[in-house]
C-alpha cells in the first residue's frame, strides 16, 4: 500500500501477531516439578552427608519407603477415606451456605445490614479454639468434626462471595436494565457470571482452611484419619511417619487446587 492509499501490485502482506490475549498466564508445569525435585534432592543429599541432622529431617527416601509401606499394608486408605469424607461433607455444607448467604448479602440491602456485622464479628475468631465447644454441642464423634470444618469454610466463603458480587461491573448491570431485562435475568446472566471468578478464588482459600481444620478435628477423638495418624507419629517421634502424613496432606491440597482449576476453566470459558 502506497502513501496515497493505492495498493502496490506484488507487495507482500505483513502478518501482525495477535496481541489480544492480555496478561493470560501460560502453563509451565515442569517448573513446579523441577523445584520440587531440586528441594528433595538437596534434602536427600544433606541428610546422607550428615550436615542435616536425622533428628530434624528424615531422608526423603525413607519417607517414600514409609509411604509405600502404609500403602501396601492398607493403612493408607483406612486413614484417608474417613478424612476425605469429613472434608467433603464439612466443606460442602460450609461452602454452599457461604455462597448462598454471600449472594443474598450482595443483592439485598436489609440482609446486608443484618448479616455483615455478624460475619465481621465471627470471622476473626480462631476456629480451632471453638473445637471444644463443638464437641460439647455435637459430641466427640463425626458431628463436631463436620461442624468445625463447615464453620471454618463458611466465613471466608461468604466474605469472598459478597465481595465478588459487589465488584461486578455496574456498567453491565445498567446495560441490562437499558435492554429491559428482568431482575432475575440480570442476576442470572450478569451478576452471577461476573462474580464467579471471585467466588472460585475464595473457595481456594476456604478449602485450604478446611484441610487445616480437618487435621485439628481429627487430633481429638478420632481413631482413623490423617490428623490422627500425624498425632500418633508425633507422639512416638517417628519422623518418617510424621512426614509421610504431611506429604499426604500436601498431595490432598494439590488435588483440591487442581479440581478447582478444572472447574474454573470449564465455568469461566467466556473470559478467553
KOLLUM-425995 format. One record per residue (C-alpha): residue in one letter; x, z, y. Coordinates in steps of 0.05 Angstrom, whole numbers. Last residue first. Layout:
N
+----+--------+--------+--------+
! aa !      x !      z !      y !
+----+--------+--------+--------+
!  a !      X !      Z !      Y !
...
+----+--------+--------+--------+
// end
This chain:
272
+----+--------+--------+--------+
! aa !      x !      z !      y !
+----+--------+--------+--------+
!  x !   -218 !    540 !   -325 !
!  x !   -263 !    595 !   -298 !
!  x !   -324 !    570 !   -336 !
!  x !   -291 !    587 !   -402 !
!  x !   -301 !    660 !   -386 !
!  x !   -341 !    683 !   -447 !
!  x !   -299 !    650 !   -500 !
!  x !   -231 !    663 !   -470 !
!  x !   -250 !    734 !   -451 !
!  x !   -276 !    749 !   -521 !
!  x !   -210 !    725 !   -551 !
!  x !   -172 !    769 !   -503 !
!  x !   -216 !    828 !   -521 !
!  x !   -200 !    816 !   -595 !
!  x !   -126 !    812 !   -579 !
!  x !   -128 !    877 !   -540 !
!  x !   -163 !    912 !   -599 !
!  x !   -110 !    883 !   -646 !
!  x !    -53 !    907 !   -602 !
!  x !    -83 !    977 !   -598 !
!  x !    -91 !    981 !   -673 !
!  x !    -19 !    958 !   -681 !
!  x !      3 !   1014 !   -635 !
!  x !    -39 !   1065 !   -673 !
!  x !     -8 !   1043 !   -739 !
!  x !     61 !   1047 !   -707 !
!  x !     47 !   1119 !   -685 !
!  x !     27 !   1137 !   -756 !
!  x !     91 !   1107 !   -784 !
!  x !    129 !   1145 !   -730 !
!  x !    102 !   1211 !   -757 !
!  x !    113 !   1191 !   -829 !
!  x !    186 !   1175 !   -817 !
!  x !    194 !   1236 !   -771 !
!  x !    171 !   1286 !   -824 !
!  x !    174 !   1350 !   -782 !
!  x !    124 !   1382 !   -831 !
!  x !     77 !   1400 !   -774 !
!  x !     89 !   1331 !   -744 !
!  x !     71 !   1295 !   -808 !
!  x !      6 !   1335 !   -815 !
!  x !    -13 !   1321 !   -743 !
!  x !      3 !   1247 !   -750 !
!  x !    -41 !   1241 !   -812 !
!  x !    -98 !   1279 !   -779 !
!  x !    -94 !   1232 !   -720 !
!  x !    -94 !   1171 !   -765 !
!  x !   -156 !   1196 !   -801 !
!  x !   -173 !   1238 !   -861 !
!  x !   -186 !   1313 !   -867 !
!  x !   -211 !   1321 !   -796 !
!  x !   -223 !   1389 !   -765 !
!  x !   -185 !   1381 !   -700 !
!  x !   -129 !   1331 !   -699 !
!  x !   -180 !   1277 !   -710 !
!  x !   -210 !   1288 !   -641 !
!  x !   -143 !   1281 !   -606 !
!  x !   -126 !   1217 !   -643 !
!  x !   -193 !   1187 !   -627 !
!  x !   -186 !   1209 !   -554 !
!  x !   -123 !   1166 !   -547 !
!  x !   -157 !   1107 !   -582 !
!  x !   -218 !   1113 !   -536 !
!  x !   -172 !   1114 !   -474 !
!  x !   -144 !   1047 !   -496 !
!  x !   -216 !   1023 !   -506 !
!  x !   -235 !   1043 !   -435 !
!  x !   -175 !   1010 !   -404 !
!  x !   -188 !    943 !   -438 !
!  x !   -262 !    951 !   -425 !
!  x !   -249 !    954 !   -350 !
!  x !   -217 !    886 !   -353 !
!  x !   -278 !    860 !   -391 !
!  x !   -324 !    886 !   -337 !
!  x !   -282 !    857 !   -281 !
!  x !   -282 !    788 !   -312 !
!  x !   -358 !    793 !   -327 !
!  x !   -379 !    809 !   -255 !
!  x !   -388 !    736 !   -234 !
!  x !   -424 !    718 !   -299 !
!  x !   -471 !    778 !   -289 !
!  x !   -485 !    766 !   -215 !
!  x !   -495 !    690 !   -214 !
!  x !   -538 !    664 !   -271 !
!  x !   -571 !    726 !   -298 !
!  x !   -576 !    767 !   -234 !
!  x !   -595 !    707 !   -192 !
!  x !   -646 !    685 !   -244 !
!  x !   -676 !    755 !   -246 !
!  x !   -684 !    757 !   -171 !
!  x !   -718 !    689 !   -171 !
!  x !   -682 !    627 !   -147 !
!  x !   -708 !    597 !    -82 !
!  x !   -649 !    549 !    -72 !
!  x !   -630 !    589 !     -9 !
!  x !   -631 !    652 !    -51 !
!  x !   -581 !    622 !    -99 !
!  x !   -536 !    603 !    -42 !
!  x !   -542 !    673 !    -14 !
!  x !   -519 !    700 !    -82 !
!  x !   -460 !    652 !    -84 !
!  x !   -439 !    672 !    -14 !
!  x !   -443 !    745 !    -35 !
!  x !   -383 !    735 !    -81 !
!  x !   -388 !    786 !   -137 !
!  x !   -345 !    846 !   -119 !
!  x !   -401 !    897 !   -121 !
!  x !   -419 !    877 !   -192 !
!  x !   -346 !    887 !   -213 !
!  x !   -344 !    955 !   -181 !
!  x !   -409 !    973 !   -217 !
!  x !   -377 !    954 !   -283 !
!  x !   -308 !    984 !   -273 !
!  x !   -338 !   1052 !   -255 !
!  x !   -387 !   1050 !   -313 !
!  x !   -332 !   1031 !   -362 !
!  x !   -284 !   1085 !   -338 !
!  x !   -337 !   1139 !   -349 !
!  x !   -367 !   1115 !   -415 !
!  x !   -305 !   1109 !   -457 !
!  x !   -287 !   1183 !   -453 !
!  x !   -359 !   1203 !   -465 !
!  x !   -365 !   1157 !   -525 !
!  x !   -299 !   1181 !   -555 !
!  x !   -317 !   1254 !   -546 !
!  x !   -388 !   1244 !   -572 !
!  x !   -366 !   1206 !   -634 !
!  x !   -315 !   1260 !   -651 !
!  x !   -366 !   1316 !   -639 !
!  x !   -416 !   1283 !   -685 !
!  x !   -367 !   1269 !   -741 !
!  x !   -359 !   1341 !   -764 !
!  x !   -340 !   1402 !   -723 !
!  x !   -410 !   1412 !   -696 !
!  x !   -448 !   1374 !   -642 !
!  x !   -454 !   1425 !   -585 !
!  x !   -400 !   1475 !   -603 !
!  x !   -352 !   1420 !   -625 !
!  x !   -369 !   1382 !   -561 !
!  x !   -349 !   1443 !   -520 !
!  x !   -283 !   1449 !   -559 !
!  x !   -269 !   1375 !   -544 !
!  x !   -283 !   1381 !   -469 !
!  x !   -209 !   1391 !   -452 !
!  x !   -194 !   1324 !   -485 !
!  x !   -240 !   1290 !   -434 !
!  x !   -197 !   1311 !   -375 !
!  x !   -248 !   1316 !   -319 !
!  x !   -233 !   1265 !   -264 !
!  x !   -294 !   1221 !   -280 !
!  x !   -346 !   1277 !   -284 !
!  x !   -356 !   1288 !   -209 !
!  x !   -349 !   1215 !   -188 !
!  x !   -399 !   1195 !   -241 !
!  x !   -449 !   1247 !   -214 !
!  x !   -437 !   1226 !   -142 !
!  x !   -446 !   1152 !   -162 !
!  x !   -510 !   1165 !   -201 !
!  x !   -562 !   1185 !   -150 !
!  x !   -546 !   1140 !    -91 !
!  x !   -530 !   1082 !   -138 !
!  x !   -596 !   1091 !   -175 !
!  x !   -633 !   1090 !   -108 !
!  x !   -595 !   1028 !    -85 !
!  x !   -608 !    986 !   -146 !
!  x !   -564 !    928 !   -169 !
!  x !   -493 !    957 !   -175 !
!  x !   -517 !   1023 !   -202 !
!  x !   -561 !    988 !   -253 !
!  x !   -502 !    945 !   -275 !
!  x !   -459 !   1007 !   -284 !
!  x !   -514 !   1042 !   -323 !
!  x !   -517 !    984 !   -373 !
!  x !   -442 !    974 !   -377 !
!  x !   -428 !   1048 !   -386 !
!  x !   -483 !   1058 !   -438 !
!  x !   -457 !    999 !   -478 !
!  x !   -384 !   1022 !   -471 !
!  x !   -398 !   1094 !   -492 !
!  x !   -441 !   1078 !   -552 !
!  x !   -396 !   1021 !   -576 !
!  x !   -333 !   1063 !   -564 !
!  x !   -359 !   1121 !   -607 !
!  x !   -384 !   1077 !   -664 !
!  x !   -323 !   1031 !   -666 !
!  x !   -271 !   1086 !   -658 !
!  x !   -303 !   1133 !   -708 !
!  x !   -309 !   1078 !   -760 !
!  x !   -238 !   1054 !   -747 !
!  x !   -211 !   1124 !   -756 !
!  x !   -250 !   1135 !   -820 !
!  x !   -224 !   1069 !   -848 !
!  x !   -151 !   1080 !   -828 !
!  x !   -138 !   1147 !   -862 !
!  x !   -161 !   1130 !   -933 !
!  x !   -139 !   1058 !   -919 !
!  x !    -66 !   1079 !   -910 !
!  x !    -67 !   1128 !   -969 !
!  x !    -76 !   1071 !  -1018 !
!  x !    -10 !   1087 !  -1052 !
!  x !     17 !   1017 !  -1038 !
!  x !      0 !   1023 !   -964 !
!  x !     29 !   1093 !   -958 !
!  x !     94 !   1070 !   -989 !
!  x !     98 !   1005 !   -949 !
!  x !     91 !   1044 !   -885 !
!  x !    144 !   1094 !   -908 !
!  x !    192 !   1037 !   -923 !
!  x !    180 !   1009 !   -853 !
!  x !    195 !   1077 !   -824 !
!  x !    260 !   1080 !   -864 !
!  x !    279 !   1011 !   -839 !
!  x !    264 !   1033 !   -768 !
!  x !    315 !   1089 !   -776 !
!  x !    287 !   1155 !   -752 !
!  x !    293 !   1178 !   -680 !
!  x !    306 !   1249 !   -656 !
!  x !    333 !   1285 !   -717 !
!  x !    367 !   1220 !   -741 !
!  x !    411 !   1225 !   -679 !
!  x !    426 !   1161 !   -642 !
!  x !    501 !   1152 !   -634 !
!  x !    506 !   1153 !   -710 !
!  x !    523 !   1081 !   -725 !
!  x !    463 !   1074 !   -771 !
!  x !    417 !   1105 !   -720 !
!  x !    443 !   1060 !   -664 !
!  x !    440 !    996 !   -705 !
!  x !    368 !   1008 !   -726 !
!  x !    347 !   1028 !   -656 !
!  x !    381 !    967 !   -625 !
!  x !    349 !    921 !   -676 !
!  x !    280 !    950 !   -665 !
!  x !    287 !    941 !   -590 !
!  x !    312 !    870 !   -598 !
!  x !    257 !    852 !   -647 !
!  x !    203 !    880 !   -600 !
!  x !    230 !    840 !   -541 !
!  x !    234 !    776 !   -583 !
!  x !    162 !    784 !   -606 !
!  x !    139 !    792 !   -534 !
!  x !    177 !    730 !   -513 !
!  x !    152 !    690 !   -573 !
!  x !     81 !    696 !   -548 !
!  x !     93 !    656 !   -484 !
!  x !     23 !    636 !   -463 !
!  x !     19 !    606 !   -394 !
!  x !    -15 !    642 !   -337 !
!  x !    -63 !    604 !   -291 !
!  x !    -40 !    610 !   -219 !
!  x !    -79 !    551 !   -194 !
!  x !    -93 !    498 !   -245 !
!  x !   -108 !    445 !   -193 !
!  x !    -39 !    417 !   -189 !
!  x !    -46 !    353 !   -228 !
!  x !     17 !    312 !   -221 !
!  x !     12 !    251 !   -176 !
!  x !     21 !    184 !   -210 !
!  x !     56 !    132 !   -168 !
!  x !     23 !     64 !   -170 !
!  x !     70 !      6 !   -179 !
!  x !     71 !    -49 !   -126 !
!  x !     61 !   -119 !   -153 !
!  x !     17 !   -142 !    -95 !
!  x !     20 !    -95 !    -36 !
!  x !    -47 !    -68 !    -15 !
!  x !    -62 !    -73 !     59 !
!  x !    -72 !     -5 !     91 !
!  x !    -34 !    -21 !    154 !
!  x !     27 !     19 !    132 !
!  x !     29 !    -21 !     68 !
!  x !      0 !      0 !      0 !
+----+--------+--------+--------+
// end
